[in-house]
Amino acid sequence: MEDINKFYQDFMAQAQEDAELNETTLEDALTENIIEYIKESNETNSPEILCIHPLDETVKKRDNFRINAFDYSDMSGELDIFVSLFKNSEKPDTIPHNEIDAAINQGVRFFNLTIAGILSKMLREARPDFAEVTDMILEEYKAKNIRLIRFFVITNGKLKVEYTLDDNKLTDQQIDCEYHVWDIENVQRADLAGRQMSEIDITLDNPIECIRLNDPNDKVNTYLGIISAYELGTIYSKHKDKLLDQNVRNYLGGKIKVNARIAKTLREAPEMFFSYNNGISSTASEVVIKKSDFVDNPDAAKMYITGLRNWHIVNGGQTTCTIYNAFKKGVDIKPAYLTVKVSEIRDKDRNATIVQNIAESANSQTQIKDSDLSANHKYLSSIDFISKKEWTPSGSVRPNTLWYFERLRGQLLSDKLNEGDARSVKVAKFMQARPKEQILTKTDIAKVLMAWDGFPNEASKGNEVCFNNFWKKDYKDTEVTKEYFQEIVAKRIIYLTIHRLFKEAGHSGYANIVDNYVLATVAQKTQQNLDLEYIWANQKVQPELVDPIKECIEVMVAYITKIAQEGINPTVVAKRADFCSTIKIQMANVKFPATLSLVKKSEEELTPDQQAAIDAVVAIPVEVWAKLSSWGKETHKMSIMEKKRIDHIVVALGKNPKSISYSSAEGCLKILRMSEDAGFTR
């Protein structure tokens, strides 16, 4: 694993970039970035940044409390309170226990002041967003719904020894407490855990003489051999970051600072490298073995590794990158050798599990979670492949650029580093072709597709939670084509347009909710038949779409403001399925130009029975159909197509009831009858 100082510098640089890009503070950016790792470790769900502390002018010094983020689940009654402890230094400071104690005490004091009703009164005028949160916590506390509080101290420093605290510091001793500390070393391990393996097949120009562990094991064959540093450097020069499961960013980011002793040995005494170095550990799905000929005893034949399938170095990354750096600079490393252990996975059905366990043991117990395995799924890999070669049209407003899909965290930086010196013209052109606003992540794709398909409540639940719910649906079974990728980009462009218009209108609060629900409204109002080809070809939305989007934004902002004034937390209710139905009703009067739709009108004449079916659908209030839509999503008693059909009816009733076809009406009436039999009530 890389030097912690190098990781720290990369991490801080990324946070600084995020702060500038999102126009926020460095503290908020660092908080949000560390929380992303905590979410991926399944220790919290979807926290929201909410920073207030004694340095805030709205807080009196005597009220020594602090909070940087919070999360609450009304289903489980679990409240998470995050307190950030950041140091502005060039390398990670050592954090003493008394500073951790002080941070926890600040978080505890926040809760105690909240349930006493003090904070709501103190901050209602100066920080209404903060008072809204304290009101919610106080309400849940009074209802005795809070059963567990987890206090997280997150820091860019590092602990000397593990921190433990068992005391309950709350004024209410009936509520259970947990205390967690995430320092920069936790973050580094989590970063390593998130990296995925790519299939790499190696044919060795110089076979590796080896021995095999003579152990009757049906899970793993273990080989131990000696590889030349030159051979390893050659292999790495071909495969680079993929050989280390994307850990290359940790080793090659910025200016390379290799371990001085290893580098010196390679330069000055390469023949001693074998004696000084511990070697590397690796895994493979298949090891190709060749035995020597012309021996009297076949069992005594020498064994050579001639090929490796799906080979990955799980320990020894620093050594590998140091060797490559010397190799690239022309250092004569041919006299240098090192040991290599290869674990061949025989149990193919349990390949992922066994590789996972080996990686954990080889990297200081670094966890590689099952949830991270999605990155290698065919669906995401196909999007990744197309995104790297599908250039935007030259006649568009974003000509000759890529919508770069970062399937793995740090992938873009790794690709950038592989282009050469960061200050070179080549790297500058590389980055110009991949603008920041055109970088797609897994969660970006999940958000826009979920919102577009009528699940803006899921898109509003936070990045990791949204992606997990997205992955549980059938999106990953979709065949990814060039056209499919272009549609994803078109929907993302609509999303970014909504966000831009939202900011241009002078709004700031609840942007994520507004963006998700307005995108869902665009899809519903156009019956998901918007001309997405136009958006891809021009890399912008249709001019006639701008005004309806602006109107939708104002409807959302007005409604959110209204319920917030009534004491309802928009951030909480926006994650509920019934809020989708509510917003559909609020948007009923927003009109979208018919030219945006590609729906073909039927010229067929209707029979009296067919017209009666349409009339029956129109006679049922739109609120009933919206309620049915929410019921289907909550109970999972409808197929995706059935839910889409009901959603389309809701849109049609709000937009133009005359556009409803007989087949649509008949299908919806059938769904309504089946749902009522299953327990739905109007």
BELSUL-V264339 format. One record per pair of residues at least 24 apart in sequence whose C-alpha atoms are under 10 Angstrom apart, sorted by the first residue. I is the first residue (numbers start at 1). J is the second residue. Records with the same first field share a line. If there is no record, write none. Layout:
BEGIN
I=J, J
END
This chain:
BEGIN
1=188, 189, 192, 247, 250, 251, 314, 315, 316, 317, 318, 319, 362, 363, 364, 366
2=188, 192, 247, 248, 249, 250, 251, 252, 258, 259, 316, 317, 318, 319
3=188, 250, 251, 257, 258, 259, 318
4=91, 92, 158, 184, 185, 188, 250
5=90, 91, 92, 184
6=91, 92, 250, 251, 252, 253, 254, 255, 256, 257
7=91, 92, 184, 185, 187, 188, 191, 249, 250, 251, 253
8=90, 91, 92, 156, 157, 184, 185, 187, 188, 250
9=89, 90, 91, 92, 253, 254
10=249, 250, 253, 254
11=156, 184, 187, 188, 250
12=88, 89, 90, 91, 156
21=436, 437
26=86, 88
27=51, 68, 84, 85, 86, 87, 88
28=68, 69, 84
30=84, 86, 154, 155, 156
31=68, 69, 82, 83, 84, 85, 86, 154, 155, 156
32=68, 69
33=187
34=84, 154, 155, 156, 182, 183, 184, 186, 187, 190
35=69, 82, 152, 154, 182, 187
36=187, 190, 462, 463, 464
37=182, 186, 187, 188, 189, 190, 191, 193, 194, 464
38=152, 154, 182, 186, 187, 190
39=462, 463, 464, 465
40=190, 191, 193, 194, 369, 371, 372, 463, 464, 465
41=190, 193, 194, 367, 368, 369, 371, 372
42=369, 371, 464, 465
43=80, 150, 180
44=70, 71, 72, 73, 78, 79, 80, 150, 152, 465
45=71, 72, 73, 80, 461, 462, 463, 464, 465
46=70, 71, 72, 73, 80, 460, 461, 462, 463, 464, 465, 466
47=71, 72, 79, 80, 81, 82, 461, 462, 463
48=72, 82, 461, 462, 571
49=82
50=82, 129, 130, 133
51=82, 83, 84, 130
52=83, 110, 127, 130
53=83, 106, 107, 110
54=106
57=126
58=122, 123, 125, 126, 127
59=119, 122, 123, 126
60=122
63=106, 109, 110, 113, 119
64=102, 103, 105, 106, 107, 109, 110
65=102, 103, 104, 105, 106, 107, 108, 109, 110, 111, 112, 113
66=103, 104, 105, 106, 107, 108, 109, 110, 111
67=103, 104, 106, 107, 108, 109, 110, 111, 152, 153
68=107, 152, 153, 154
69=152
70=133, 150, 151, 152
71=133, 149, 150, 572
72=133, 136, 137, 140, 146, 149, 572
73=145, 146, 572
74=140, 145, 146, 572
75=145, 146
76=145, 146, 147, 148
77=140, 141, 144, 145, 146, 147, 148, 149
78=145, 146, 147, 148, 149, 150, 176, 177
79=137, 146, 147, 148, 149, 150, 151, 177
80=148, 149, 150, 151, 152, 177, 178, 179
81=107, 108, 110, 111, 149, 150, 151, 152, 153, 179
82=107, 150, 151, 152, 153, 154, 180, 181
83=107, 108, 151, 152, 153, 154, 155, 181
84=152, 153, 154, 155, 156, 181, 182
85=153, 154, 155, 156, 157, 183
86=154, 155, 156, 157, 183
87=155, 156, 157
88=156, 157
89=156, 157
91=156, 157, 158
92=155, 156, 157, 158, 159, 183, 184, 185
93=155, 156, 157, 158, 159, 160, 184
94=156, 157, 158, 159, 160, 161, 183
95=155, 156, 157, 158, 159, 160, 161, 183
96=157, 158, 159, 160, 161, 163
97=159, 160, 161, 162, 163, 164
99=153
100=152, 153, 154, 155, 159, 163, 181
101=153, 163, 165
102=153
103=151, 152, 153, 154
104=151, 152, 153, 165, 169, 179, 180, 181
105=151, 169, 170
107=150, 151, 152, 153
108=149, 151, 168, 169, 170, 171, 177
109=169, 170, 171
110=134
111=137, 138, 149, 170, 171
112=138, 169, 170, 171, 172
113=138, 171
114=138, 141
115=139, 140, 141, 142, 171, 172
116=171
128=564, 565
129=509, 564, 569
131=567
132=564, 565, 567, 568, 569, 570
133=567, 568, 569, 571, 572
135=567, 568, 569
136=567, 568, 569, 572
141=175
144=174, 175
145=175
146=174, 175, 176
147=174, 175, 176, 177
148=174, 175, 176, 177, 178
149=175, 176, 177, 178, 179
150=176, 177, 178, 179, 180
151=177, 178, 179, 180, 181
152=178, 179, 180, 181, 182
153=179, 180, 181, 182, 183
154=180, 181, 182, 183, 184, 186, 187
155=181, 182, 183, 184, 185, 186, 187
156=182, 183, 184, 185, 186, 187
157=182, 183, 184, 185
158=182, 183, 184, 185, 186
159=183, 184, 185, 186
186=366
188=250, 366
189=363, 364, 365, 366, 367, 368
190=366, 367, 368, 369
191=247, 250, 366, 367, 368, 409, 410
192=245, 246, 247, 250, 363, 366, 367, 368, 409
193=245, 247, 356, 359, 360, 363, 365, 366, 367, 368, 369, 372
194=245, 246, 247, 366, 367, 368, 369, 371, 372, 373, 375, 408, 409
195=242, 244, 245, 246, 247, 248, 368, 369, 372, 373, 375, 407, 408, 409, 410, 411
196=242, 244, 245, 246, 247, 368, 372, 373, 374, 375, 376, 407, 408, 409
197=241, 242, 243, 244, 245, 246, 247, 310, 311, 312, 313, 373, 375, 376, 408
198=241, 242, 243, 244, 245, 246, 310, 311, 312, 375, 376
199=242, 243, 245, 284, 285, 309, 310, 311, 312, 376
200=239, 242, 243, 284, 285, 308, 309, 310, 311, 312
201=239, 284, 285, 286, 307, 308, 309, 310, 311, 312
202=235, 239, 287, 288, 306, 307, 308, 309, 310, 311
203=235, 288, 305, 306, 307, 308, 309
204=231, 232, 235, 288, 305, 306, 307, 308
205=231, 235, 306, 307
206=231, 304, 305, 306, 307
207=231, 288, 289, 290, 303, 304, 305, 306, 307
208=289, 290, 303, 304, 305, 306, 307, 340
209=289, 290, 291, 302, 303, 304, 305, 306
210=289, 302, 303, 304, 305, 339, 340, 341, 342
211=302, 303, 304, 305, 341
212=303, 341, 342, 343
217=346, 347
218=345, 346, 347
219=343, 344, 345, 346, 347, 348, 349, 350, 351, 354
220=283, 284, 285, 342, 343, 344, 345, 346, 347, 348, 351, 354, 355
221=284, 286, 287, 342, 343, 344, 345, 346, 347
222=282, 283, 287, 341, 342, 343, 344, 345
223=282, 287, 303, 304, 305, 340, 341, 342, 343, 344
224=281, 305, 339, 340, 341, 342, 343
225=279, 303, 304, 305, 338, 339, 340, 341, 342
226=274, 279, 337, 338, 339, 340, 341
227=274, 279, 280, 336, 337, 338, 339, 340, 341
228=274, 333, 334, 335, 336, 337, 338, 339, 340
229=266, 270, 273, 274, 319, 320, 323, 324, 326, 327, 332, 333, 334, 335, 336, 337, 338, 339
230=323, 324, 326, 327, 331, 332, 333, 334, 335, 336, 337
231=323, 324, 327, 333, 334, 336, 337
232=320, 321, 323, 324, 327, 337, 338
233=320, 321, 322, 323, 324, 325, 326, 327, 328, 333
234=323, 324, 327, 328
235=324
236=320, 321, 323, 324, 327
237=321, 324, 325, 327, 328, 418
240=320, 321, 324, 414, 415, 418
241=321, 411, 414, 415, 418
242=311, 312, 313, 414
243=282, 310, 311, 312, 313, 314, 317, 320
244=282, 311, 312, 313, 314, 315, 316, 317, 320, 321
245=312, 313, 314, 408
246=408, 409, 410, 411, 414
247=313, 314, 317, 318, 409, 410, 411, 414
248=317, 318, 320, 321, 410, 411, 413, 414, 415, 417
249=409, 410, 411, 412, 413, 414, 415, 417
250=317, 318, 410, 414
251=317, 318, 319, 320, 321, 322, 414
252=318, 321, 322, 325, 413, 414, 417, 418
253=410, 413, 414, 416, 417
254=413, 417, 421, 422
255=417, 421, 422
256=321, 322, 325
257=322, 325
258=318, 319, 321, 322, 323, 325, 326
259=318, 319, 321, 322
260=322
262=318, 319, 322, 323
263=319, 322, 323, 325, 326, 331
264=326
265=333, 336
266=322, 323, 326, 327, 331, 332, 333, 334, 335, 336
267=326, 331, 332, 333, 336
268=331, 332, 333
269=333, 335, 336
270=331, 332, 333, 334, 335, 336, 337
271=333, 334, 335, 336, 337
272=335, 336, 337, 338
273=333, 335, 336, 337, 338
274=335, 336, 337, 338, 339
275=336, 337, 338, 339
276=338
277=316, 319, 337, 338, 339
278=316, 319, 338, 339, 340
279=315, 316, 317, 319, 320, 337, 338, 339, 340, 341
280=313, 314, 315, 316, 317, 318, 319, 320, 338, 339, 340, 341, 342, 362
281=312, 313, 314, 315, 316, 317, 339, 340, 341, 342, 343, 358, 359, 362
282=311, 312, 313, 314, 315, 316, 340, 341, 342, 343, 344, 355, 358, 359, 362
283=308, 309, 310, 311, 312, 313, 314, 315, 341, 342, 343, 344, 345, 354, 355, 358, 359
284=308, 309, 310, 311, 312, 313, 342, 343, 344, 345, 346, 351, 355
285=309, 310, 311, 312, 342, 343, 344, 345, 346, 347, 348, 351, 355
286=310, 311, 342, 343, 344, 345, 346
287=311, 342, 343, 344, 345
288=344
305=342
308=342, 344
309=344
310=344
311=342, 343, 344
312=342, 343, 355, 359
313=340, 341, 342, 359, 362
314=342, 355, 356, 358, 359, 360, 361, 362, 363
315=341, 358, 359, 360, 361, 362, 363, 364
316=340, 362, 363
371=468, 471
372=408
374=407, 442, 468, 471, 476
375=406, 407, 408, 409, 442
376=407, 408
377=476, 477
378=476, 477, 478, 479, 480
379=475, 476, 477, 478, 479, 480
380=405, 406, 407, 442, 445, 476, 480
381=405, 407, 480
382=479, 480, 481, 482, 485
383=407, 442, 479, 480, 481, 482, 484, 485, 488
384=408, 440, 485
386=480, 481, 482, 484, 485, 486
387=439, 440, 482, 485, 486, 489
388=434
389=482
390=482, 485, 486
391=433
392=433, 486, 536, 537, 538, 539
393=536, 537, 538, 539
394=537, 538
395=537, 538, 539
396=535, 536, 537, 538, 539, 540
397=537, 538, 539, 540
398=433, 435, 438, 536, 537, 538, 539, 540
399=433, 537, 538, 539
400=432, 433, 434
401=430, 431, 432, 433, 434, 435, 438
402=431, 432, 433, 434, 435, 438, 439
403=433, 434, 435, 436, 437, 438, 439, 440, 485, 486, 489
404=433, 434, 435, 436, 437, 438, 439, 440, 441
405=434, 438, 439, 440, 441, 442, 444, 445
406=439, 440, 441, 442
407=440, 441, 442, 443
408=441, 442
409=441, 442
412=439
437=493, 496
438=489, 492, 493, 496
440=488, 489, 492
442=467, 470
443=467, 468, 470
444=488, 492, 495
445=470, 488, 489, 491, 492
446=470, 471, 475, 488
447=492, 495, 516, 519
448=488, 489, 490, 491, 492, 493, 494, 495, 515, 516, 519, 520
449=475, 487, 488, 491, 492, 519, 520
450=475, 516, 519, 520
451=491, 495, 515, 516, 517, 518, 519, 520, 521, 522, 523
452=491, 492, 495, 516, 517, 518, 519, 520, 521, 522, 523, 524, 528
453=519, 520, 521, 523, 524, 528, 640, 643, 644, 647
454=516, 517, 519, 520, 521, 523, 524, 528, 577, 580, 581, 629, 630, 633, 643, 644, 647
455=516, 517, 520, 575, 576, 577, 580, 630, 633
456=512, 513, 514, 515, 516, 517, 518, 519, 520, 521, 574, 575, 576, 577, 579, 580
457=513, 516, 517, 520, 571, 572, 573, 574, 575, 576, 577, 578, 579, 580
458=516, 574, 575, 576, 577
459=512, 513, 515, 516, 517, 520, 574, 575
460=512, 513, 514, 515, 516, 517, 571, 572, 573, 574, 575, 576
461=512, 513, 571, 572, 574, 575, 576
462=512, 575
473=640
474=640
483=532, 533, 536
485=536
486=532, 533, 535, 536, 537
487=531, 532, 533, 535, 536
488=532, 536
489=532, 535, 536, 539
490=531, 532, 533, 534, 535, 536, 537, 538, 539, 540, 541
491=519, 523, 530, 532, 535, 536, 541
492=519
493=532, 535, 536, 539, 540, 541
494=518, 519, 522, 532, 535, 539, 540, 541, 542, 545, 546, 549
495=519, 520, 522, 541
496=540
497=540, 541, 546, 549
498=546, 549, 550, 552, 553
499=553
501=546, 547, 549, 550, 553
502=549, 550, 552, 553, 554, 557
505=550, 553, 554
507=553, 554, 557
508=557
509=557, 560, 561
510=556, 557, 560, 561, 570, 571, 574
511=553, 557
512=571
513=556, 557, 560, 570, 571, 574, 575
514=552, 553, 554, 555, 556, 557, 560, 574
515=552, 553, 556
516=574
517=552, 553, 556, 574, 579, 580, 583, 584
518=548, 549, 550, 551, 552, 553, 554, 555, 556, 583, 587
519=549, 552, 553
520=580, 583, 584
521=548, 549, 552, 580, 583, 584, 587, 588, 590, 651
522=548, 549, 552, 592
523=648, 651
524=584, 644, 647, 648, 649, 650, 651, 652, 654, 655
525=584, 587, 588, 590, 591, 592, 593, 594, 596, 597, 647, 648, 650, 651, 652, 654, 655, 656
526=591, 592, 593, 594, 595, 596, 597, 598, 599, 648, 651, 652, 655
527=597, 598, 599, 644, 645, 647, 648, 649, 650, 651, 652
528=597, 598, 599, 644, 648
529=596, 597, 598, 599
530=594, 595, 596, 597, 598, 599
531=595, 596, 597, 598
532=596, 597, 598
542=595, 596
544=592, 593, 594, 595, 596
545=592, 593, 595, 596
546=592
547=591, 592, 593
548=590, 591, 592, 593
549=590, 591, 592
551=587, 589, 590, 591
552=583, 586, 587, 589, 590, 591
553=587
555=583, 586, 587, 589, 590
556=583, 586, 587
559=583, 586
576=630, 634
577=627, 629, 630, 631, 632, 633, 634
578=626, 627, 628, 629, 630, 631, 633, 634
579=630
580=626, 627, 629, 630
581=622, 623, 624, 625, 626, 627, 628, 629, 630, 631, 647, 650
582=623, 626, 627, 630
583=626
584=622, 623, 626, 647, 650, 651, 654
585=622, 623, 626, 650, 651, 654
587=651, 654, 655
588=622, 650, 651, 652, 653, 654, 655
589=654, 655
590=654, 655
591=654, 655, 656
592=655
594=655
599=659
600=659
601=659, 660, 661
602=659, 661, 662
604=661
606=661, 662
607=662
609=662
610=661, 662, 663, 665, 666
611=661, 662, 665
612=662, 665, 666
613=661, 662, 663, 664, 665, 666, 667, 668, 669
614=657, 658, 659, 660, 661, 662, 663, 664, 665, 666, 668, 669
615=657, 658, 660, 662, 665
616=665, 666, 669
617=649, 653, 657, 660, 662, 664, 665, 666, 668, 669, 672
618=649, 650, 652, 653, 657, 658, 660, 665
619=653
620=653, 682
621=650, 653, 682
622=649, 650, 651, 652, 653, 654
623=650, 682
624=650, 672, 681, 682
625=649, 650, 651, 653, 668, 672, 682
626=650, 651
627=680, 681, 682
628=671, 672, 675, 676, 680, 681, 682
629=672
631=675, 679, 680, 681
632=675, 680
635=678, 679, 680
637=674, 675, 678, 679
638=671, 674, 675
642=667, 668, 670, 671, 672
643=668, 671
645=671
646=671, 672
END
